[in-house]
Amino acid sequence: MSRTLFQQIADGEIPADIVYEDDRALAFRDINPQAPTHILVVPRKPIPRADAIEETDEALVGHLFVVAKQVAADEGLSDYRLVMNNGEGAGQSVFHIHLHLLGGRGMQWPPG
């Protein structure tokens, strides 16, 4: 499997507007934002899809949500949406799991 765009960003090979990073995850602004605040929260470990998450990844996936909460607070968001797509038909375009943190505008349900 070739290295994903997100792995290349995590390795510093491709620039990104990084707003958070630690040894397990990083968060950076989406280059095609769908809301005033649109940040991607990405694990450093490459996991291609949500349905490829293993039991051994439980703490890592939980960490992504903790990071998202911290980033939302840092961005001044109290209301926001977290989305993880699974597969091309669901809108996944980079096959490396990630949370979309969307905020700064009202969100409708169901989403479009």
C-alpha positions as CSV (number, residue, x, y, z in Angstrom):
1,M,0.0,0.0,0.0
2,S,1.4,3.4,-0.9
3,R,1.7,6.1,1.7
4,T,-1.4,8.4,1.9
5,L,-1.4,12.2,1.6
6,F,-2.1,12.3,5.4
7,Q,1.0,10.2,6.1
8,Q,3.0,12.5,4.0
9,I,1.6,15.5,5.9
10,A,2.3,13.8,9.3
11,D,5.9,13.2,8.2
12,G,6.4,16.8,7.2
13,E,6.8,16.1,3.5
14,I,3.7,18.1,2.5
15,P,2.9,21.4,4.2
16,A,-0.4,21.8,6.1
17,D,-1.8,24.3,8.5
18,I,-1.4,22.1,11.6
19,V,-3.3,23.2,14.6
20,Y,-2.4,20.2,16.9
21,E,0.0,17.3,17.0
22,D,1.3,14.7,19.4
23,D,2.9,11.3,19.0
24,R,-0.4,9.6,18.0
25,A,-2.3,12.2,16.1
26,L,-2.4,15.5,14.3
27,A,-5.1,18.0,13.3
28,F,-4.9,20.4,10.4
29,R,-7.2,22.7,8.4
30,D,-8.9,21.2,5.4
31,I,-7.8,22.7,2.1
32,N,-11.4,22.6,0.8
33,P,-13.4,23.7,3.9
34,Q,-17.1,22.8,4.1
35,A,-17.7,25.1,7.1
36,P,-16.0,28.2,8.5
37,T,-14.0,25.8,10.7
38,H,-13.1,22.5,9.0
39,I,-10.3,20.6,10.6
40,L,-9.2,17.0,10.0
41,V,-8.1,14.9,13.0
42,V,-5.8,12.1,11.8
43,P,-4.0,9.3,13.5
44,R,-0.4,8.9,12.7
45,K,-1.0,5.1,12.3
46,P,-2.4,4.4,8.8
47,I,-5.8,2.8,9.1
48,P,-7.5,2.9,5.7
49,R,-11.2,2.8,6.6
50,A,-13.4,2.8,9.7
51,D,-14.2,-0.8,9.1
52,A,-10.5,-1.7,9.3
53,I,-10.3,-0.4,12.9
54,E,-9.1,-3.3,15.1
55,E,-9.8,-3.8,18.8
56,T,-6.1,-2.9,19.4
57,D,-6.9,0.6,17.9
58,E,-9.6,1.4,20.5
59,A,-7.4,3.7,22.5
60,L,-6.1,5.5,19.4
61,V,-9.6,6.1,18.0
62,G,-10.7,7.3,21.4
63,H,-7.7,9.7,21.4
64,L,-8.9,11.2,18.1
65,F,-12.1,12.2,19.8
66,V,-10.2,13.7,22.8
67,V,-8.1,15.7,20.3
68,A,-11.2,16.9,18.4
69,K,-12.7,18.1,21.7
70,Q,-9.5,20.0,22.5
71,V,-9.2,21.5,19.0
72,A,-12.8,22.6,19.1
73,A,-12.2,24.3,22.4
74,D,-9.1,26.0,21.1
75,E,-11.1,27.2,18.1
76,G,-13.8,28.6,20.4
77,L,-16.4,26.2,19.2
78,S,-19.1,24.9,21.6
79,D,-21.3,23.5,18.8
80,Y,-19.7,21.4,16.2
81,R,-20.1,18.2,14.1
82,L,-17.7,15.3,14.0
83,V,-17.8,13.1,10.9
84,M,-15.9,10.0,9.8
85,N,-16.7,8.6,6.4
86,N,-16.2,4.9,5.5
87,G,-15.6,4.2,1.8
88,E,-15.8,6.1,-1.4
89,G,-19.6,5.9,-1.5
90,A,-19.8,7.7,1.8
91,G,-17.5,10.5,0.7
92,Q,-14.1,9.2,1.8
93,S,-11.4,10.4,-0.6
94,V,-8.3,9.7,1.4
95,F,-8.0,6.2,2.7
96,H,-6.6,7.0,6.1
97,I,-9.2,7.4,8.8
98,H,-9.9,10.9,9.9
99,L,-12.5,12.9,11.8
100,H,-13.9,16.0,10.1
101,L,-14.4,18.7,12.8
102,L,-16.9,21.1,11.3
103,G,-18.2,24.3,13.0
104,G,-18.8,28.0,12.8
105,R,-22.2,27.7,11.2
106,G,-25.5,26.0,11.8
107,M,-25.7,22.3,10.8
108,Q,-28.8,20.7,9.3
109,W,-30.0,17.2,9.9
110,P,-30.0,15.1,8.0
111,P,-26.8,16.3,6.4
112,G,-26.8,16.9,2.6
